[in-house]
Amino acid sequence: MQQSFRLYSDLAWLWPLWGGATAEYAHYCQHVSGLIRRFSKRPVSTLLDIGCGGGKNLFNLKRDFLVTGLDLSPQMLAQAQTLNPEVALVQADMRQFRLEQRFDAVLMDDAMAHMNNRADVQAVLRATYEHLQPGGVLVMTPDVLLENFQQNSTTVYSAEAEGLEVVFVENRYDPDPQDEHYDTTVLYLIREQGRLRIEQDHWRMGLFTLDNWRGFLRDSGFEVHEQQYRLAGEDYLSFACVKPR
C-alpha cells in the first residue's frame, strides 16, 4: 500500500483534536525539560523542536526555553503558528536542514518514527548534531522499539468539537519481520453534524532495536544516556544525548 500523509496535509485540521496540548503533551514536556536540565553541560536557553507538527510540544516548552519549530508540512506549521503565534517556525526537511543558529537543546519526538531506513536516521542525526551547541542535549523518544513492538496492536481515541465528532483508529502491523519497518494505518471516522465519512492514512515507520538506536546515536558523536518515561500505563525509553565540548 502506498504511503499517504493526509494528517499532515488535507486532514491537518483534525490534529488539534488528537491529544490535548495541556494534558499528555504537558506531562511529556516536563519529562523533556527535566532531562535537558539534568544532562546539559552548558546553560540552556534555546531549543529546536524538530518535526514540531502542530506545535503542542512547543506550547509547553516555550515556558522554559526560547523555542523554534521545524517541520516539512506547511499545514502543520500553520496549526503550530495558530497555537504559538509568537514562536519562530521553519519549513524544512529534517534530514537535510541548514539553519544559521545553533541551539542549546533539541527535541525530536514522534516525527523520528517516520525515518524508516538507516540512511534517513543517520542523516537526521548528522543535521541535529551540527545544530547543537557543544555541551547541548538532544532528547529523543522512539515511539516503538523492536523489543516492545506488538503485532496488530490497535488504539482508539475519540474527540468532540462544536458540530464535530472524530474517532481516530490506529493500527500497527509488521508484514515482514525480517526488515526494519512496520506499517501504521489510521482510520478517521469523522461525523460532521451527525453525517459520517471515513478517511484513512498509511505510514511506513522505522523499527529498530535498542542496540541499533544506541549505535546510531554514538556513531553520530553523542554521549548517550537513557531514562524511562511512563504515560497512560505504557513505558517508553527516552535518550538524552550530549554533544561533547
C-alpha positions in Angstrom: 0.0 0.0 0.0 1.3 3.4 -1.0 2.2 5.9 1.8 -0.1 8.8 2.5 0.4 11.7 4.8 -3.1 13.2 5.0 -2.9 14.1 8.7 -0.1 16.4 7.7 -1.9 17.8 4.6 -5.6 17.9 3.8 -6.6 16.4 7.2 -4.3 18.6 9.3 -7.3 20.4 10.6 -8.0 17.2 12.7 -4.7 17.4 14.5 -5.8 19.7 17.4 -8.4 17.1 18.3 -5.9 14.2 18.6 -4.5 14.7 22.1 -4.6 17.9 24.3 -1.7 20.2 24.5 -2.3 20.8 28.2 -2.7 17.1 29.1 -0.4 14.4 27.9 1.8 16.8 26.0 2.4 18.9 29.1 3.4 15.8 31.0 5.9 14.7 28.4 7.4 18.2 28.1 8.0 18.2 31.9 10.0 15.0 31.3 11.9 16.6 28.4 12.8 19.7 30.4 14.0 17.6 33.3 16.3 15.6 31.0 17.7 18.7 29.5 18.4 20.3 32.9 19.9 17.1 34.2 22.3 16.3 31.4 23.2 19.6 29.8 26.8 20.7 30.2 26.0 24.3 29.3 23.4 26.9 30.3 20.2 26.2 28.3 18.0 28.9 26.9 17.3 27.9 23.2 15.6 24.8 22.0 14.8 23.5 18.5 11.8 21.1 18.1 12.5 19.0 15.0 9.3 17.7 13.5 7.2 20.0 15.6 4.0 19.2 13.8 1.0 21.1 15.2 3.1 22.7 17.9 1.7 21.1 21.1 5.2 20.4 22.5 6.2 24.0 21.6 3.2 25.2 23.5 4.6 23.7 26.7 8.3 24.1 26.2 8.1 27.8 25.4 7.5 28.3 29.1 11.1 27.1 29.8 13.0 27.9 26.7 13.2 30.2 23.7 11.8 27.7 21.2 12.0 27.3 17.4 9.9 24.7 15.5 10.9 22.9 12.3 8.6 20.8 10.1 8.2 19.8 6.5 4.4 20.3 6.3 3.1 23.8 5.8 -0.3 22.8 7.0 1.1 21.5 10.3 3.2 24.7 10.7 0.0 26.7 10.2 -1.5 24.8 13.1 1.6 25.4 15.2 1.6 29.1 14.4 -2.1 29.4 15.5 -1.3 27.7 18.8 2.0 29.6 19.2 1.8 32.9 17.3 5.0 34.3 19.0 7.2 31.3 18.1 9.7 31.2 15.2 8.8 28.3 12.7 10.9 26.9 9.9 9.7 24.8 7.0 12.4 22.3 6.2 13.2 18.6 5.7 14.6 17.2 9.0 17.1 15.1 7.0 18.9 18.0 5.4 18.0 21.3 7.1 20.6 24.0 7.4 20.0 26.9 9.8 22.3 29.8 10.8 21.7 29.2 14.5 23.0 26.5 16.9 20.8 25.6 19.9 21.4 24.6 23.5 18.9 21.7 23.2 17.0 19.8 20.6 13.8 17.7 20.8 12.8 15.0 18.4 9.5 13.4 19.3 7.4 11.0 17.2 8.5 12.5 13.9 11.6 10.4 14.1 9.4 7.3 13.6 8.8 8.3 10.0 12.5 7.7 9.3 12.1 4.2 8.1 15.6 3.4 6.9 19.1 3.7 8.4 20.2 6.3 5.9 17.4 8.7 6.8 18.0 8.2 10.6 21.7 8.9 10.2 21.0 12.0 8.1 18.7 13.4 10.7 21.2 12.8 13.5 24.0 14.4 11.5 21.9 17.5 10.9 20.9 17.6 14.5 24.5 17.2 15.8 25.6 20.2 13.6 22.9 22.4 15.1 23.6 21.7 18.7 26.0 23.8 20.8 28.8 21.9 22.4 27.6 20.6 25.7 24.0 20.7 24.5 21.4 18.0 24.7 19.2 16.1 22.2 16.2 14.4 23.7 14.6 11.7 21.6 11.9 9.2 22.5 11.3 6.5 19.9 7.7 5.5 19.5 8.5 1.8 19.3 11.5 -0.4 19.8 11.6 -3.9 18.2 11.8 -5.4 21.7 8.4 -4.0 22.6 6.6 -4.0 19.3 3.1 -5.6 19.5 1.9 -7.1 16.2 -1.5 -5.9 15.1 -2.0 -3.6 18.0 -4.8 -1.1 17.7 -5.6 2.0 19.7 -8.7 4.2 19.6 -9.0 7.9 20.5 -12.2 10.0 20.3 -12.7 13.7 20.5 -15.5 16.3 20.0 -15.8 19.9 18.9 -18.8 22.0 18.0 -20.8 20.1 15.4 -17.9 17.6 15.0 -17.1 14.1 16.4 -13.9 12.3 15.4 -12.7 8.8 16.2 -9.0 8.0 15.4 -8.3 4.3 15.0 -4.6 3.5 14.7 -3.3 0.0 13.8 0.3 -1.1 13.8 1.3 -4.2 11.7 4.6 -5.6 10.6 4.1 -7.5 7.3 7.8 -8.6 7.2 9.7 -9.2 10.5 12.9 -9.5 8.5 13.1 -5.8 7.6 13.4 -2.7 9.7 10.0 -1.0 9.3 6.3 -1.6 10.1 3.1 -0.2 8.8 0.7 2.2 10.6 -2.8 2.5 9.3 -5.0 5.3 10.7 -8.8 5.4 10.1 -10.6 8.7 10.7 -14.3 8.4 11.5 -15.5 11.9 11.0 -19.0 12.9 11.9 -20.0 16.5 10.9 -23.5 17.3 12.2 -24.0 13.6 12.6 -23.1 12.7 9.0 -20.3 10.1 8.8 -17.4 10.0 6.4 -14.3 7.7 6.7 -10.8 8.7 5.7 -7.5 6.8 6.1 -3.8 7.2 6.2 -1.0 4.7 5.7 2.6 5.3 7.1 5.7 3.2 6.9 7.6 3.6 10.1 11.1 2.7 11.2 11.5 -0.3 13.6 14.9 -0.7 15.2 16.3 -2.5 18.2 17.5 -0.7 21.4 21.1 -1.5 20.4 20.5 -0.1 16.9 19.5 3.2 18.4 22.4 3.3 20.8 24.7 2.7 17.8 23.1 5.3 15.6 23.5 7.9 18.4 27.0 7.1 19.4 28.2 6.9 15.8 26.9 10.4 15.3 29.1 11.6 18.1 26.8 11.8 21.1 27.3 10.7 24.7 24.1 8.7 25.3 22.0 8.5 28.5 18.8 6.6 28.9 15.7 7.3 31.0 12.3 5.6 31.3 9.2 7.6 30.7 5.7 6.3 31.6 2.5 7.7 30.1 -1.1 6.2 30.4 0.3 2.9 31.7 2.8 2.5 28.9 6.6 2.7 29.3 8.8 4.5 26.8 12.6 4.9 26.6 14.0 8.4 26.2 17.5 9.1 25.1 19.3 12.2 26.4 22.2 12.7 24.1 25.0 15.2 24.9 27.3 16.8 22.3 30.8 16.7 23.8 32.5 20.0 24.4 
